Amino acid sequence: MATERIALGINLRKNKNSKSSGYNKYYPAVDQQKTLSLRGFAEHMISHGSSYKRSILEGVLNEICECLPELVSQGVGVKLGSLGTFYPTAKVSKNAAVNSIAEMEGLNPNDIVEGIRLRFRPDSTKLDNLCGPAFKQRCSLELRNILDTQQVTVNGKLKKVQTLKPISTAVAEWKSENGSDSTGTNSGSNQNGGGTNTGGNTGGGGNTGGGGDEPGGDGNDQN
């Protein structure tokens, strides 16, 4: 039975970093939706025709959540089938350099390792490629909103508020202000009104700062 292919929304965010070569240009960021709980994920699996009860699925997922970090904390990578591999990396302290072998005697690794990160590397085999351009082929992209971040005072405290304006609305406003009848090539189809998300991150996780896979960001909200 065919299943509906739900679109992955793409927002555009203006680069406000005046020192960047992409200043005042707009760059894409994933329009992340709500995060499913473990129970919600189990129910989603059932909706795909799983023959197991939710309690069994939740139990297995809970066991994975407990055992996987334990193994990774011991330096053991865990490959979950065609999904990918979880593995550890070290976050190096600012002054972590060891200048010579002589300094290694009696060295406490806690002095040079600031933290241990649990990393995920998606499968990249030809059969189950979940990396970059290959994973994009599994997605149906839809242009949606212009994402902006502003600072406002809420109960005496400064908070970052993110606003969403449908791209079609922004294009119509621009045409009205500039007296233009030209048609934009990527006006988007989301007709919802612009909303606000106090302290939220509608642009999605590491996307807001424009680091990593999104070099066009302004870099002001890096995690």
PyMOL CGO cylinders between C-alpha atoms (Angstrom):
from pymol import cmd
from pymol.cgo import CYLINDER

trace = [
    CYLINDER, 0.00, 0.00, 0.00, 1.40, 3.38, -1.01, 0.3, 1, 1, 1, 1, 1, 1,
    CYLINDER, 1.40, 3.38, -1.01, 2.05, 5.90, 1.75, 0.3, 1, 1, 1, 1, 1, 1,
    CYLINDER, 2.05, 5.90, 1.75, 1.80, 9.68, 1.51, 0.3, 1, 1, 1, 1, 1, 1,
    CYLINDER, 1.80, 9.68, 1.51, 5.14, 11.37, 1.08, 0.3, 1, 1, 1, 1, 1, 1,
    CYLINDER, 5.14, 11.37, 1.08, 5.14, 14.28, 3.53, 0.3, 1, 1, 1, 1, 1, 1,
    CYLINDER, 5.14, 14.28, 3.53, 7.19, 17.25, 2.43, 0.3, 1, 1, 1, 1, 1, 1,
    CYLINDER, 7.19, 17.25, 2.43, 10.31, 18.44, 4.24, 0.3, 1, 1, 1, 1, 1, 1,
    CYLINDER, 10.31, 18.44, 4.24, 9.90, 22.19, 4.69, 0.3, 1, 1, 1, 1, 1, 1,
    CYLINDER, 9.90, 22.19, 4.69, 12.76, 24.53, 3.79, 0.3, 1, 1, 1, 1, 1, 1,
    CYLINDER, 12.76, 24.53, 3.79, 12.87, 28.02, 5.31, 0.3, 1, 1, 1, 1, 1, 1,
    CYLINDER, 12.87, 28.02, 5.31, 15.12, 30.86, 4.19, 0.3, 1, 1, 1, 1, 1, 1,
    CYLINDER, 15.12, 30.86, 4.19, 17.11, 32.88, 6.71, 0.3, 1, 1, 1, 1, 1, 1,
    CYLINDER, 17.11, 32.88, 6.71, 18.88, 36.18, 6.12, 0.3, 1, 1, 1, 1, 1, 1,
    CYLINDER, 18.88, 36.18, 6.12, 22.58, 36.36, 6.86, 0.3, 1, 1, 1, 1, 1, 1,
    CYLINDER, 22.58, 36.36, 6.86, 22.99, 39.29, 9.26, 0.3, 1, 1, 1, 1, 1, 1,
    CYLINDER, 22.99, 39.29, 9.26, 26.72, 38.91, 9.77, 0.3, 1, 1, 1, 1, 1, 1,
    CYLINDER, 26.72, 38.91, 9.77, 28.21, 42.02, 8.13, 0.3, 1, 1, 1, 1, 1, 1,
    CYLINDER, 28.21, 42.02, 8.13, 31.64, 40.37, 8.05, 0.3, 1, 1, 1, 1, 1, 1,
    CYLINDER, 31.64, 40.37, 8.05, 30.39, 37.46, 5.98, 0.3, 1, 1, 1, 1, 1, 1,
    CYLINDER, 30.39, 37.46, 5.98, 30.64, 37.32, 2.18, 0.3, 1, 1, 1, 1, 1, 1,
    CYLINDER, 30.64, 37.32, 2.18, 27.02, 36.21, 2.21, 0.3, 1, 1, 1, 1, 1, 1,
    CYLINDER, 27.02, 36.21, 2.21, 25.79, 39.25, 4.17, 0.3, 1, 1, 1, 1, 1, 1,
    CYLINDER, 25.79, 39.25, 4.17, 22.14, 40.18, 3.46, 0.3, 1, 1, 1, 1, 1, 1,
    CYLINDER, 22.14, 40.18, 3.46, 21.61, 37.05, 1.37, 0.3, 1, 1, 1, 1, 1, 1,
    CYLINDER, 21.61, 37.05, 1.37, 19.14, 34.30, 2.24, 0.3, 1, 1, 1, 1, 1, 1,
    CYLINDER, 19.14, 34.30, 2.24, 20.15, 30.71, 2.95, 0.3, 1, 1, 1, 1, 1, 1,
    CYLINDER, 20.15, 30.71, 2.95, 18.13, 27.52, 3.53, 0.3, 1, 1, 1, 1, 1, 1,
    CYLINDER, 18.13, 27.52, 3.53, 17.39, 25.93, 6.89, 0.3, 1, 1, 1, 1, 1, 1,
    CYLINDER, 17.39, 25.93, 6.89, 15.21, 22.90, 7.60, 0.3, 1, 1, 1, 1, 1, 1,
    CYLINDER, 15.21, 22.90, 7.60, 11.78, 23.70, 9.03, 0.3, 1, 1, 1, 1, 1, 1,
    CYLINDER, 11.78, 23.70, 9.03, 11.96, 21.22, 11.90, 0.3, 1, 1, 1, 1, 1, 1,
    CYLINDER, 11.96, 21.22, 11.90, 8.72, 19.92, 13.34, 0.3, 1, 1, 1, 1, 1, 1,
    CYLINDER, 8.72, 19.92, 13.34, 7.99, 18.67, 16.85, 0.3, 1, 1, 1, 1, 1, 1,
    CYLINDER, 7.99, 18.67, 16.85, 10.22, 15.94, 18.24, 0.3, 1, 1, 1, 1, 1, 1,
    CYLINDER, 10.22, 15.94, 18.24, 8.55, 12.57, 18.80, 0.3, 1, 1, 1, 1, 1, 1,
    CYLINDER, 8.55, 12.57, 18.80, 8.81, 10.94, 22.20, 0.3, 1, 1, 1, 1, 1, 1,
    CYLINDER, 8.81, 10.94, 22.20, 9.92, 7.32, 22.42, 0.3, 1, 1, 1, 1, 1, 1,
    CYLINDER, 9.92, 7.32, 22.42, 6.28, 6.30, 22.79, 0.3, 1, 1, 1, 1, 1, 1,
    CYLINDER, 6.28, 6.30, 22.79, 5.33, 8.42, 19.79, 0.3, 1, 1, 1, 1, 1, 1,
    CYLINDER, 5.33, 8.42, 19.79, 8.07, 6.74, 17.76, 0.3, 1, 1, 1, 1, 1, 1,
    CYLINDER, 8.07, 6.74, 17.76, 6.77, 3.30, 18.80, 0.3, 1, 1, 1, 1, 1, 1,
    CYLINDER, 6.77, 3.30, 18.80, 3.26, 4.29, 17.74, 0.3, 1, 1, 1, 1, 1, 1,
    CYLINDER, 3.26, 4.29, 17.74, 4.64, 5.50, 14.41, 0.3, 1, 1, 1, 1, 1, 1,
    CYLINDER, 4.64, 5.50, 14.41, 6.27, 2.11, 13.88, 0.3, 1, 1, 1, 1, 1, 1,
    CYLINDER, 6.27, 2.11, 13.88, 2.92, 0.43, 14.58, 0.3, 1, 1, 1, 1, 1, 1,
    CYLINDER, 2.92, 0.43, 14.58, 1.26, 2.71, 12.02, 0.3, 1, 1, 1, 1, 1, 1,
    CYLINDER, 1.26, 2.71, 12.02, 3.63, 1.24, 9.44, 0.3, 1, 1, 1, 1, 1, 1,
    CYLINDER, 3.63, 1.24, 9.44, 2.26, -2.23, 10.08, 0.3, 1, 1, 1, 1, 1, 1,
    CYLINDER, 2.26, -2.23, 10.08, 4.57, -3.53, 12.81, 0.3, 1, 1, 1, 1, 1, 1,
    CYLINDER, 4.57, -3.53, 12.81, 3.33, -6.85, 14.19, 0.3, 1, 1, 1, 1, 1, 1,
    CYLINDER, 3.33, -6.85, 14.19, 4.66, -6.03, 17.69, 0.3, 1, 1, 1, 1, 1, 1,
    CYLINDER, 4.66, -6.03, 17.69, 2.69, -4.37, 20.44, 0.3, 1, 1, 1, 1, 1, 1,
    CYLINDER, 2.69, -4.37, 20.44, 3.63, -0.87, 21.51, 0.3, 1, 1, 1, 1, 1, 1,
    CYLINDER, 3.63, -0.87, 21.51, 4.79, -2.13, 24.91, 0.3, 1, 1, 1, 1, 1, 1,
    CYLINDER, 4.79, -2.13, 24.91, 7.26, -4.52, 23.26, 0.3, 1, 1, 1, 1, 1, 1,
    CYLINDER, 7.26, -4.52, 23.26, 8.57, -1.86, 20.89, 0.3, 1, 1, 1, 1, 1, 1,
    CYLINDER, 8.57, -1.86, 20.89, 8.95, 0.64, 23.74, 0.3, 1, 1, 1, 1, 1, 1,
    CYLINDER, 8.95, 0.64, 23.74, 10.78, -1.97, 25.79, 0.3, 1, 1, 1, 1, 1, 1,
    CYLINDER, 10.78, -1.97, 25.79, 13.27, -2.70, 23.02, 0.3, 1, 1, 1, 1, 1, 1,
    CYLINDER, 13.27, -2.70, 23.02, 13.83, 1.00, 22.32, 0.3, 1, 1, 1, 1, 1, 1,
    CYLINDER, 13.83, 1.00, 22.32, 14.38, 1.69, 26.01, 0.3, 1, 1, 1, 1, 1, 1,
    CYLINDER, 14.38, 1.69, 26.01, 16.97, -1.10, 26.17, 0.3, 1, 1, 1, 1, 1, 1,
    CYLINDER, 16.97, -1.10, 26.17, 18.77, 0.46, 23.19, 0.3, 1, 1, 1, 1, 1, 1,
    CYLINDER, 18.77, 0.46, 23.19, 18.74, 3.86, 24.92, 0.3, 1, 1, 1, 1, 1, 1,
    CYLINDER, 18.74, 3.86, 24.92, 20.40, 2.33, 27.99, 0.3, 1, 1, 1, 1, 1, 1,
    CYLINDER, 20.40, 2.33, 27.99, 22.89, -0.05, 26.37, 0.3, 1, 1, 1, 1, 1, 1,
    CYLINDER, 22.89, -0.05, 26.37, 24.11, 2.06, 23.45, 0.3, 1, 1, 1, 1, 1, 1,
    CYLINDER, 24.11, 2.06, 23.45, 25.60, 4.91, 25.57, 0.3, 1, 1, 1, 1, 1, 1,
    CYLINDER, 25.60, 4.91, 25.57, 27.18, 2.31, 27.86, 0.3, 1, 1, 1, 1, 1, 1,
    CYLINDER, 27.18, 2.31, 27.86, 29.05, 0.67, 24.98, 0.3, 1, 1, 1, 1, 1, 1,
    CYLINDER, 29.05, 0.67, 24.98, 30.02, 3.97, 23.34, 0.3, 1, 1, 1, 1, 1, 1,
    CYLINDER, 30.02, 3.97, 23.34, 31.40, 5.19, 26.70, 0.3, 1, 1, 1, 1, 1, 1,
    CYLINDER, 31.40, 5.19, 26.70, 33.79, 2.22, 26.52, 0.3, 1, 1, 1, 1, 1, 1,
    CYLINDER, 33.79, 2.22, 26.52, 34.97, 3.13, 23.02, 0.3, 1, 1, 1, 1, 1, 1,
    CYLINDER, 34.97, 3.13, 23.02, 32.75, 0.57, 21.31, 0.3, 1, 1, 1, 1, 1, 1,
    CYLINDER, 32.75, 0.57, 21.31, 30.98, 1.83, 18.20, 0.3, 1, 1, 1, 1, 1, 1,
    CYLINDER, 30.98, 1.83, 18.20, 27.46, 0.51, 17.64, 0.3, 1, 1, 1, 1, 1, 1,
    CYLINDER, 27.46, 0.51, 17.64, 26.13, 0.04, 14.11, 0.3, 1, 1, 1, 1, 1, 1,
    CYLINDER, 26.13, 0.04, 14.11, 22.35, -0.10, 13.92, 0.3, 1, 1, 1, 1, 1, 1,
    CYLINDER, 22.35, -0.10, 13.92, 21.81, -1.91, 10.66, 0.3, 1, 1, 1, 1, 1, 1,
    CYLINDER, 21.81, -1.91, 10.66, 21.31, 0.32, 7.64, 0.3, 1, 1, 1, 1, 1, 1,
    CYLINDER, 21.31, 0.32, 7.64, 20.73, 3.38, 9.86, 0.3, 1, 1, 1, 1, 1, 1,
    CYLINDER, 20.73, 3.38, 9.86, 24.35, 4.08, 10.75, 0.3, 1, 1, 1, 1, 1, 1,
    CYLINDER, 24.35, 4.08, 10.75, 26.94, 3.95, 13.53, 0.3, 1, 1, 1, 1, 1, 1,
    CYLINDER, 26.94, 3.95, 13.53, 27.14, 5.62, 16.93, 0.3, 1, 1, 1, 1, 1, 1,
    CYLINDER, 27.14, 5.62, 16.93, 30.68, 6.27, 18.17, 0.3, 1, 1, 1, 1, 1, 1,
    CYLINDER, 30.68, 6.27, 18.17, 32.63, 8.51, 20.60, 0.3, 1, 1, 1, 1, 1, 1,
    CYLINDER, 32.63, 8.51, 20.60, 34.94, 11.45, 19.93, 0.3, 1, 1, 1, 1, 1, 1,
    CYLINDER, 34.94, 11.45, 19.93, 36.88, 13.64, 22.35, 0.3, 1, 1, 1, 1, 1, 1,
    CYLINDER, 36.88, 13.64, 22.35, 36.27, 17.35, 22.79, 0.3, 1, 1, 1, 1, 1, 1,
    CYLINDER, 36.27, 17.35, 22.79, 39.73, 18.78, 23.33, 0.3, 1, 1, 1, 1, 1, 1,
    CYLINDER, 39.73, 18.78, 23.33, 40.37, 21.32, 26.08, 0.3, 1, 1, 1, 1, 1, 1,
    CYLINDER, 40.37, 21.32, 26.08, 41.59, 24.77, 25.06, 0.3, 1, 1, 1, 1, 1, 1,
    CYLINDER, 41.59, 24.77, 25.06, 45.14, 24.21, 26.32, 0.3, 1, 1, 1, 1, 1, 1,
    CYLINDER, 45.14, 24.21, 26.32, 45.30, 20.48, 25.67, 0.3, 1, 1, 1, 1, 1, 1,
    CYLINDER, 45.30, 20.48, 25.67, 48.53, 20.28, 23.67, 0.3, 1, 1, 1, 1, 1, 1,
    CYLINDER, 48.53, 20.28, 23.67, 51.13, 17.89, 25.07, 0.3, 1, 1, 1, 1, 1, 1,
    CYLINDER, 51.13, 17.89, 25.07, 54.49, 19.33, 24.05, 0.3, 1, 1, 1, 1, 1, 1,
    CYLINDER, 54.49, 19.33, 24.05, 56.64, 16.24, 24.38, 0.3, 1, 1, 1, 1, 1, 1,
    CYLINDER, 56.64, 16.24, 24.38, 56.73, 12.57, 25.33, 0.3, 1, 1, 1, 1, 1, 1,
    CYLINDER, 56.73, 12.57, 25.33, 58.35, 13.58, 28.63, 0.3, 1, 1, 1, 1, 1, 1,
    CYLINDER, 58.35, 13.58, 28.63, 55.16, 15.42, 29.61, 0.3, 1, 1, 1, 1, 1, 1,
    CYLINDER, 55.16, 15.42, 29.61, 53.09, 12.26, 29.12, 0.3, 1, 1, 1, 1, 1, 1,
    CYLINDER, 53.09, 12.26, 29.12, 54.43, 10.69, 32.30, 0.3, 1, 1, 1, 1, 1, 1,
    CYLINDER, 54.43, 10.69, 32.30, 51.73, 10.96, 34.95, 0.3, 1, 1, 1, 1, 1, 1,
    CYLINDER, 51.73, 10.96, 34.95, 49.43, 12.86, 32.58, 0.3, 1, 1, 1, 1, 1, 1,
    CYLINDER, 49.43, 12.86, 32.58, 45.79, 12.85, 33.61, 0.3, 1, 1, 1, 1, 1, 1,
    CYLINDER, 45.79, 12.85, 33.61, 43.59, 12.59, 30.49, 0.3, 1, 1, 1, 1, 1, 1,
    CYLINDER, 43.59, 12.59, 30.49, 40.90, 14.59, 32.31, 0.3, 1, 1, 1, 1, 1, 1,
    CYLINDER, 40.90, 14.59, 32.31, 43.21, 17.59, 32.05, 0.3, 1, 1, 1, 1, 1, 1,
    CYLINDER, 43.21, 17.59, 32.05, 43.26, 17.53, 28.25, 0.3, 1, 1, 1, 1, 1, 1,
    CYLINDER, 43.26, 17.53, 28.25, 39.82, 16.14, 27.41, 0.3, 1, 1, 1, 1, 1, 1,
    CYLINDER, 39.82, 16.14, 27.41, 36.99, 18.57, 28.07, 0.3, 1, 1, 1, 1, 1, 1,
    CYLINDER, 36.99, 18.57, 28.07, 34.22, 16.18, 27.09, 0.3, 1, 1, 1, 1, 1, 1,
    CYLINDER, 34.22, 16.18, 27.09, 33.26, 13.04, 25.20, 0.3, 1, 1, 1, 1, 1, 1,
    CYLINDER, 33.26, 13.04, 25.20, 30.73, 13.44, 22.42, 0.3, 1, 1, 1, 1, 1, 1,
    CYLINDER, 30.73, 13.44, 22.42, 28.40, 10.72, 21.24, 0.3, 1, 1, 1, 1, 1, 1,
    CYLINDER, 28.40, 10.72, 21.24, 28.48, 10.98, 17.46, 0.3, 1, 1, 1, 1, 1, 1,
    CYLINDER, 28.48, 10.98, 17.46, 26.39, 9.44, 14.70, 0.3, 1, 1, 1, 1, 1, 1,
    CYLINDER, 26.39, 9.44, 14.70, 27.64, 8.54, 11.23, 0.3, 1, 1, 1, 1, 1, 1,
    CYLINDER, 27.64, 8.54, 11.23, 24.84, 7.62, 8.80, 0.3, 1, 1, 1, 1, 1, 1,
    CYLINDER, 24.84, 7.62, 8.80, 25.20, 4.58, 6.60, 0.3, 1, 1, 1, 1, 1, 1,
    CYLINDER, 25.20, 4.58, 6.60, 26.88, 5.40, 3.29, 0.3, 1, 1, 1, 1, 1, 1,
    CYLINDER, 26.88, 5.40, 3.29, 26.69, 2.10, 1.40, 0.3, 1, 1, 1, 1, 1, 1,
    CYLINDER, 26.69, 2.10, 1.40, 25.16, 2.16, -2.05, 0.3, 1, 1, 1, 1, 1, 1,
    CYLINDER, 25.16, 2.16, -2.05, 22.17, 0.15, -0.82, 0.3, 1, 1, 1, 1, 1, 1,
    CYLINDER, 22.17, 0.15, -0.82, 21.31, 2.28, 2.23, 0.3, 1, 1, 1, 1, 1, 1,
    CYLINDER, 21.31, 2.28, 2.23, 22.98, 5.64, 1.66, 0.3, 1, 1, 1, 1, 1, 1,
    CYLINDER, 22.98, 5.64, 1.66, 21.73, 8.17, 4.23, 0.3, 1, 1, 1, 1, 1, 1,
    CYLINDER, 21.73, 8.17, 4.23, 24.41, 10.78, 3.56, 0.3, 1, 1, 1, 1, 1, 1,
    CYLINDER, 24.41, 10.78, 3.56, 23.91, 14.26, 2.14, 0.3, 1, 1, 1, 1, 1, 1,
    CYLINDER, 23.91, 14.26, 2.14, 22.78, 14.31, -1.50, 0.3, 1, 1, 1, 1, 1, 1,
    CYLINDER, 22.78, 14.31, -1.50, 21.73, 10.64, -1.39, 0.3, 1, 1, 1, 1, 1, 1,
    CYLINDER, 21.73, 10.64, -1.39, 19.39, 11.16, 1.58, 0.3, 1, 1, 1, 1, 1, 1,
    CYLINDER, 19.39, 11.16, 1.58, 17.94, 14.23, -0.14, 0.3, 1, 1, 1, 1, 1, 1,
    CYLINDER, 17.94, 14.23, -0.14, 16.51, 11.89, -2.77, 0.3, 1, 1, 1, 1, 1, 1,
    CYLINDER, 16.51, 11.89, -2.77, 14.29, 10.41, -0.05, 0.3, 1, 1, 1, 1, 1, 1,
    CYLINDER, 14.29, 10.41, -0.05, 12.88, 13.82, 0.79, 0.3, 1, 1, 1, 1, 1, 1,
    CYLINDER, 12.88, 13.82, 0.79, 10.26, 15.91, -0.96, 0.3, 1, 1, 1, 1, 1, 1,
    CYLINDER, 10.26, 15.91, -0.96, 11.37, 19.52, -0.42, 0.3, 1, 1, 1, 1, 1, 1,
    CYLINDER, 11.37, 19.52, -0.42, 8.90, 22.38, -0.07, 0.3, 1, 1, 1, 1, 1, 1,
    CYLINDER, 8.90, 22.38, -0.07, 9.86, 26.06, 0.23, 0.3, 1, 1, 1, 1, 1, 1,
    CYLINDER, 9.86, 26.06, 0.23, 7.94, 27.64, 3.11, 0.3, 1, 1, 1, 1, 1, 1,
    CYLINDER, 7.94, 27.64, 3.11, 8.91, 30.63, 5.23, 0.3, 1, 1, 1, 1, 1, 1,
    CYLINDER, 8.91, 30.63, 5.23, 11.38, 33.42, 5.83, 0.3, 1, 1, 1, 1, 1, 1,
    CYLINDER, 11.38, 33.42, 5.83, 12.88, 32.78, 9.26, 0.3, 1, 1, 1, 1, 1, 1,
    CYLINDER, 12.88, 32.78, 9.26, 14.01, 35.72, 11.37, 0.3, 1, 1, 1, 1, 1, 1,
    CYLINDER, 14.01, 35.72, 11.37, 15.38, 36.04, 14.91, 0.3, 1, 1, 1, 1, 1, 1,
    CYLINDER, 15.38, 36.04, 14.91, 14.85, 39.10, 17.07, 0.3, 1, 1, 1, 1, 1, 1,
    CYLINDER, 14.85, 39.10, 17.07, 15.54, 39.96, 20.71, 0.3, 1, 1, 1, 1, 1, 1,
    CYLINDER, 15.54, 39.96, 20.71, 12.57, 41.04, 22.80, 0.3, 1, 1, 1, 1, 1, 1,
    CYLINDER, 12.57, 41.04, 22.80, 12.04, 41.68, 26.50, 0.3, 1, 1, 1, 1, 1, 1,
    CYLINDER, 12.04, 41.68, 26.50, 9.72, 39.18, 28.21, 0.3, 1, 1, 1, 1, 1, 1,
    CYLINDER, 9.72, 39.18, 28.21, 9.07, 39.66, 31.94, 0.3, 1, 1, 1, 1, 1, 1,
    CYLINDER, 9.07, 39.66, 31.94, 12.17, 41.83, 32.18, 0.3, 1, 1, 1, 1, 1, 1,
    CYLINDER, 12.17, 41.83, 32.18, 14.42, 39.30, 30.47, 0.3, 1, 1, 1, 1, 1, 1,
    CYLINDER, 14.42, 39.30, 30.47, 15.88, 39.36, 26.97, 0.3, 1, 1, 1, 1, 1, 1,
    CYLINDER, 15.88, 39.36, 26.97, 14.73, 36.42, 24.89, 0.3, 1, 1, 1, 1, 1, 1,
    CYLINDER, 14.73, 36.42, 24.89, 15.24, 35.43, 21.29, 0.3, 1, 1, 1, 1, 1, 1,
    CYLINDER, 15.24, 35.43, 21.29, 12.01, 35.21, 19.35, 0.3, 1, 1, 1, 1, 1, 1,
    CYLINDER, 12.01, 35.21, 19.35, 11.85, 33.58, 15.97, 0.3, 1, 1, 1, 1, 1, 1,
    CYLINDER, 11.85, 33.58, 15.97, 9.27, 34.68, 13.44, 0.3, 1, 1, 1, 1, 1, 1,
    CYLINDER, 9.27, 34.68, 13.44, 8.01, 32.88, 10.36, 0.3, 1, 1, 1, 1, 1, 1,
    CYLINDER, 8.01, 32.88, 10.36, 6.62, 34.73, 7.36, 0.3, 1, 1, 1, 1, 1, 1,
    CYLINDER, 6.62, 34.73, 7.36, 5.36, 32.68, 4.39, 0.3, 1, 1, 1, 1, 1, 1,
    CYLINDER, 5.36, 32.68, 4.39, 7.59, 33.33, 1.39, 0.3, 1, 1, 1, 1, 1, 1,
    CYLINDER, 7.59, 33.33, 1.39, 4.52, 33.89, -0.80, 0.3, 1, 1, 1, 1, 1, 1,
    CYLINDER, 4.52, 33.89, -0.80, 3.43, 36.68, 1.57, 0.3, 1, 1, 1, 1, 1, 1,
    CYLINDER, 3.43, 36.68, 1.57, 6.90, 38.24, 1.58, 0.3, 1, 1, 1, 1, 1, 1,
    CYLINDER, 6.90, 38.24, 1.58, 7.03, 38.19, -2.23, 0.3, 1, 1, 1, 1, 1, 1,
    CYLINDER, 7.03, 38.19, -2.23, 3.56, 39.79, -2.48, 0.3, 1, 1, 1, 1, 1, 1,
    CYLINDER, 3.56, 39.79, -2.48, 4.58, 42.53, -0.02, 0.3, 1, 1, 1, 1, 1, 1,
    CYLINDER, 4.58, 42.53, -0.02, 7.79, 43.17, -1.94, 0.3, 1, 1, 1, 1, 1, 1,
    CYLINDER, 7.79, 43.17, -1.94, 5.85, 43.50, -5.20, 0.3, 1, 1, 1, 1, 1, 1,
    CYLINDER, 5.85, 43.50, -5.20, 3.39, 45.90, -3.59, 0.3, 1, 1, 1, 1, 1, 1,
    CYLINDER, 3.39, 45.90, -3.59, 6.16, 48.08, -2.19, 0.3, 1, 1, 1, 1, 1, 1,
    CYLINDER, 6.16, 48.08, -2.19, 8.17, 48.09, -5.41, 0.3, 1, 1, 1, 1, 1, 1,
    CYLINDER, 8.17, 48.09, -5.41, 5.30, 48.21, -7.90, 0.3, 1, 1, 1, 1, 1, 1,
    CYLINDER, 5.30, 48.21, -7.90, 6.53, 45.06, -9.59, 0.3, 1, 1, 1, 1, 1, 1,
    CYLINDER, 6.53, 45.06, -9.59, 4.39, 42.59, -11.54, 0.3, 1, 1, 1, 1, 1, 1,
    CYLINDER, 4.39, 42.59, -11.54, 7.20, 40.10, -11.99, 0.3, 1, 1, 1, 1, 1, 1,
    CYLINDER, 7.20, 40.10, -11.99, 6.65, 36.56, -10.74, 0.3, 1, 1, 1, 1, 1, 1,
    CYLINDER, 6.65, 36.56, -10.74, 9.16, 35.04, -8.32, 0.3, 1, 1, 1, 1, 1, 1,
    CYLINDER, 9.16, 35.04, -8.32, 10.59, 31.67, -9.19, 0.3, 1, 1, 1, 1, 1, 1,
    CYLINDER, 10.59, 31.67, -9.19, 10.38, 30.24, -5.69, 0.3, 1, 1, 1, 1, 1, 1,
    CYLINDER, 10.38, 30.24, -5.69, 7.44, 31.85, -3.93, 0.3, 1, 1, 1, 1, 1, 1,
    CYLINDER, 7.44, 31.85, -3.93, 6.59, 28.78, -1.82, 0.3, 1, 1, 1, 1, 1, 1,
    CYLINDER, 6.59, 28.78, -1.82, 3.14, 27.35, -1.14, 0.3, 1, 1, 1, 1, 1, 1,
    CYLINDER, 3.14, 27.35, -1.14, 2.65, 27.70, 2.62, 0.3, 1, 1, 1, 1, 1, 1,
    CYLINDER, 2.65, 27.70, 2.62, -0.20, 30.18, 3.14, 0.3, 1, 1, 1, 1, 1, 1,
    CYLINDER, -0.20, 30.18, 3.14, -0.20, 30.08, 6.95, 0.3, 1, 1, 1, 1, 1, 1,
    CYLINDER, -0.20, 30.08, 6.95, 0.19, 33.37, 8.75, 0.3, 1, 1, 1, 1, 1, 1,
    CYLINDER, 0.19, 33.37, 8.75, 3.54, 34.29, 10.22, 0.3, 1, 1, 1, 1, 1, 1,
    CYLINDER, 3.54, 34.29, 10.22, 3.87, 33.00, 13.76, 0.3, 1, 1, 1, 1, 1, 1,
    CYLINDER, 3.87, 33.00, 13.76, 6.29, 33.49, 16.62, 0.3, 1, 1, 1, 1, 1, 1,
    CYLINDER, 6.29, 33.49, 16.62, 8.21, 30.98, 18.69, 0.3, 1, 1, 1, 1, 1, 1,
    CYLINDER, 8.21, 30.98, 18.69, 9.62, 32.47, 21.89, 0.3, 1, 1, 1, 1, 1, 1,
    CYLINDER, 9.62, 32.47, 21.89, 12.96, 30.93, 22.77, 0.3, 1, 1, 1, 1, 1, 1,
    CYLINDER, 12.96, 30.93, 22.77, 12.33, 28.24, 20.21, 0.3, 1, 1, 1, 1, 1, 1,
    CYLINDER, 12.33, 28.24, 20.21, 14.34, 27.02, 17.27, 0.3, 1, 1, 1, 1, 1, 1,
    CYLINDER, 14.34, 27.02, 17.27, 12.00, 26.56, 14.33, 0.3, 1, 1, 1, 1, 1, 1,
    CYLINDER, 12.00, 26.56, 14.33, 14.94, 26.75, 11.98, 0.3, 1, 1, 1, 1, 1, 1,
    CYLINDER, 14.94, 26.75, 11.98, 16.15, 23.58, 13.55, 0.3, 1, 1, 1, 1, 1, 1,
    CYLINDER, 16.15, 23.58, 13.55, 18.94, 22.58, 15.90, 0.3, 1, 1, 1, 1, 1, 1,
    CYLINDER, 18.94, 22.58, 15.90, 22.36, 23.33, 14.50, 0.3, 1, 1, 1, 1, 1, 1,
    CYLINDER, 22.36, 23.33, 14.50, 20.91, 25.05, 11.49, 0.3, 1, 1, 1, 1, 1, 1,
    CYLINDER, 20.91, 25.05, 11.49, 20.34, 28.42, 13.09, 0.3, 1, 1, 1, 1, 1, 1,
    CYLINDER, 20.34, 28.42, 13.09, 23.95, 29.37, 13.32, 0.3, 1, 1, 1, 1, 1, 1,
    CYLINDER, 23.95, 29.37, 13.32, 24.65, 28.38, 9.77, 0.3, 1, 1, 1, 1, 1, 1,
    CYLINDER, 24.65, 28.38, 9.77, 27.55, 26.16, 10.73, 0.3, 1, 1, 1, 1, 1, 1,
    CYLINDER, 27.55, 26.16, 10.73, 28.46, 22.83, 9.19, 0.3, 1, 1, 1, 1, 1, 1,
    CYLINDER, 28.46, 22.83, 9.19, 26.21, 22.07, 6.25, 0.3, 1, 1, 1, 1, 1, 1,
    CYLINDER, 26.21, 22.07, 6.25, 24.72, 25.57, 6.12, 0.3, 1, 1, 1, 1, 1, 1,
    CYLINDER, 24.72, 25.57, 6.12, 27.64, 27.99, 5.61, 0.3, 1, 1, 1, 1, 1, 1,
    CYLINDER, 27.64, 27.99, 5.61, 25.35, 30.85, 4.72, 0.3, 1, 1, 1, 1, 1, 1,
    CYLINDER, 25.35, 30.85, 4.72, 24.05, 31.46, 8.25, 0.3, 1, 1, 1, 1, 1, 1,
    CYLINDER, 24.05, 31.46, 8.25, 25.01, 34.51, 10.26, 0.3, 1, 1, 1, 1, 1, 1,
    CYLINDER, 25.01, 34.51, 10.26, 26.75, 32.51, 12.98, 0.3, 1, 1, 1, 1, 1, 1,
    CYLINDER, 26.75, 32.51, 12.98, 25.10, 34.44, 15.81, 0.3, 1, 1, 1, 1, 1, 1,
    CYLINDER, 25.10, 34.44, 15.81, 23.26, 31.52, 17.39, 0.3, 1, 1, 1, 1, 1, 1,
    CYLINDER, 23.26, 31.52, 17.39, 25.72, 28.72, 17.33, 0.3, 1, 1, 1, 1, 1, 1,
    CYLINDER, 25.72, 28.72, 17.33, 25.20, 25.85, 19.74, 0.3, 1, 1, 1, 1, 1, 1,
]
cmd.load_cgo(trace, "trace")
